[in-house]
Amino acid sequence: MHTHNNYLKTHRIMKYLLTFLAGGLAGAAVALLFAPMKGEELRVKIKETLQSRGLCCGNEMDLLVEKIAAEIESNQ
């Protein structure tokens, strides 16, 4: 019974942590949307943001940066 309660408590904490992180990422995306900058500057800023949060690296990051930048540029 104790193990199950510990699992539920851990699960709840992880849920709140992930929600907090998702909110932070959403806020960063909104900030980028409302801060006009050139395409290359935008890509550098997105890449720095992703690296600082340890989200991805290498070729995977380059592809993600391109997708995010294209989406932001198409919405401006």
C-alpha positions as CSV (number, residue, x, y, z in Angstrom):
1,M,0.0,0.0,0.0
2,H,2.8,2.4,0.8
3,T,4.5,1.7,-2.5
4,H,1.3,2.6,-4.4
5,N,0.9,5.8,-2.4
6,N,4.5,6.8,-3.1
7,Y,4.0,6.0,-6.8
8,L,0.9,8.3,-6.9
9,K,2.7,11.1,-5.1
10,T,5.7,10.8,-7.5
11,H,3.3,10.7,-10.5
12,R,1.5,13.9,-9.3
13,I,4.8,15.7,-8.8
14,M,6.1,14.7,-12.2
15,K,2.8,15.9,-13.7
16,Y,3.1,19.3,-12.2
17,L,6.8,19.6,-13.2
18,L,6.0,18.7,-16.8
19,T,3.1,21.2,-16.8
20,F,5.5,23.9,-15.5
21,L,8.1,23.1,-18.2
22,A,5.5,23.1,-20.9
23,G,4.3,26.5,-19.8
24,G,7.9,27.8,-19.9
25,L,8.3,26.6,-23.4
26,A,5.0,28.0,-24.5
27,G,6.0,31.4,-23.0
28,A,9.4,31.3,-24.8
29,A,7.6,30.6,-28.1
30,V,5.2,33.5,-27.6
31,A,8.1,35.8,-26.7
32,L,9.8,34.8,-30.0
33,L,6.6,35.3,-31.9
34,F,6.2,38.9,-30.7
35,A,9.9,39.9,-31.0
36,P,10.5,40.4,-34.7
37,M,14.0,39.5,-35.9
38,K,15.7,38.4,-39.1
39,G,15.5,34.7,-40.0
40,E,19.0,33.9,-39.1
41,E,18.8,35.8,-35.8
42,L,15.6,33.9,-35.0
43,R,17.2,30.5,-35.7
44,V,20.2,31.3,-33.5
45,K,17.8,32.4,-30.7
46,I,15.7,29.3,-31.0
47,K,18.8,27.1,-31.0
48,E,20.2,28.8,-27.9
49,T,16.9,28.5,-26.1
50,L,16.7,24.8,-26.9
51,Q,20.3,24.2,-25.9
52,S,20.0,26.1,-22.6
53,R,17.0,23.9,-21.7
54,G,18.9,20.7,-22.7
55,L,16.0,19.6,-25.0
56,C,17.9,18.3,-28.0
57,C,21.2,18.5,-29.9
58,G,22.9,17.9,-33.2
59,N,21.0,17.3,-36.4
60,E,17.8,16.8,-34.5
61,M,18.1,20.3,-33.1
62,D,18.8,21.8,-36.5
63,L,15.6,20.2,-37.9
64,L,13.6,21.4,-35.0
65,V,14.9,24.9,-35.2
66,E,14.1,25.0,-38.9
67,K,10.5,23.8,-38.2
68,I,10.0,26.3,-35.4
69,A,11.5,29.2,-37.4
70,A,9.4,28.4,-40.4
71,E,6.2,28.3,-38.3
72,I,7.1,31.6,-36.6
73,E,7.9,33.3,-39.9
74,S,4.7,32.2,-41.5
75,N,2.7,33.6,-38.7
76,Q,4.3,37.1,-38.8
